């Protein structure tokens, strides 16, 4: 899926990607780009906005590393509260074996 990108959204993605080690930057940027477009499409938009990029970046960050994103989001000038649900969600990251095991009938 390829969508139009707002200029500020492109700059935000570059700013976030610049914080990633060079060896992983392209991979992280590509994953966040795809996820940002998915976020935009979920809200039926025809253009990726800055908030979509932040949400996409959060979704591609493992839950155990998201606490560090709070300061980054704030530093970029966004209200962290707008992304509180995203930061706390582990959607797509839970292991099938996490949580309680099923009873085995013994």
N, C-alpha and C positions, 0 to 999 in steps of 0.2 A: 504494500500500500504506500503510495506516495502522495502527500498532501502539500498544499501551500503552507509556507512557514512565515509567520510574522517576523520582522527583522529583530525585534527584541527577544523573541523565542530562540532564534539562531544564536544570538549573543549569549543568552543565558546558558544554552547547551555548551557553547565553547568555554564559558567561564567554569562550569561544573567539570567538564572534561579536562581542563587544564590542571585540576587538582588531583587527577589520577596519574600514577606513574606512567611514563612515556610508553613502556612496553605493553600496557593494558589500555591505553587511551583510546585507540581506534575501536577496540572491541566494546569498551564501556560506552563510547559515544554512539556506536551503531545500535547497541541494545536499547539505550535510552531514547534514541531517535524513533525506533520502531514502537517502543512503549508509549512515547509521547503522542504519536499519531493514533495509536489505539485509544488513548485517553480522550483525545479530541473527537475521534469518531464515536465514542461512547456518549458524548454530549451532543452528537449530531452536528458538529461544526465542520466547516469546509476549510478551516485554517488552524494550524497549531498555534496556540497562544502560550505566553510565558508560564501561566499556571499549569498548563498541560505538561510542559517540560519539567517543572519541579515535581509534579506527581509522577511522571514517567521515570525520572531519576530515582525518586524514592522507591518506586516499585522494583527497580532493577538493583537496588541495594539490599543485601541480606538484612533481615530484621535485627540481628545482633549488632549491626554496624550503624543503624539508623540514628542512635543517640547523637553521633557526631554530626549528623546532617542538620540538627537544630541550629547550631551556631552558623553553619554555612548558609542556611536559608535566611537567617537573620542578617548575616553579613551582606547578602545579596539585596537586602532591603525589603524582604517579604515578611508579612505577618505570619509567624510560625503557627498561630492558632488556625489559620485557614487550612493547614495541612496536618493537623493533629490526628485525624482519623487515619489518614494515609500512613503517617509515621508509626502508628500503633498496629496497623494491620499486617498480618503475616501471610496474607492470601498468596497462594502459589508457592510458598516457601516451606510449608510443613512437610515433614517426612512421613511417609505412609506408616512407619513404625513408631512415630511419636505418639504420645498420649497413652491412654490405658489400653492394655491388651484385651483382646476379645476372650471371653470365657472359652475354655477348651473342652468343657463337658466332663472333666475328671471329677 
